[in-house]
Amino acid sequence: MSTHPPTTRADYPHVGSVSTRWNDNDRYGHVNNAVYYQYFDSVINEVLIHQGGLDIQRGEVVGFIVRSECDFLAPVAYPGLLEVGVVVRRLGRSSVTYETALLRPGEDRPAAIGRMVHVFVDTASGRPTDIPAPIRAVLERLLRPLPGG
């Protein structure tokens, strides 16, 4: 269960767009909860690739999600456009903790709040490694630690 105050769109320095897909809905008529993680991961990686230069095909470093959780606050459904807010809550030597928000366009309160931890690893050895400087610079721009955190 979440232990920090409720968030709003303004708490997320980066907001990216995603589109729901036909197969995202489950038999209950809304996006299946597991798909929310795909939305979060897609927007985070879009930032790392386009702003930080992460090369997921030939790079010497990649980021692996090692922990994730989500508080589901309201359903979303296909068809529709959604937005994912991203903020960095903790930035370590080889790891970063993100908070994400699934937002309906024009709405201030999230439909879901996620937390994910990336560990950056050397692609050759598979061992944790320092976050490359260009990626770290992007993550530092998104860093907003929680009070007392």
Secondary structure, DSSP 4 states (H G I P E B T S, - for coil): ---S----GGG-SEEEEEE--GGGB-TTSSB-HHHHHHHHHHHHHHHHHHTT---TTT-SEEEEEEEEEEEE-S---SS-EEEEEEEEEEE-SSEEEEEEEEE-TT-SS-SEEEEEEEEEEETTT--B-PPPHHHHHHHHHTB-PPTT-
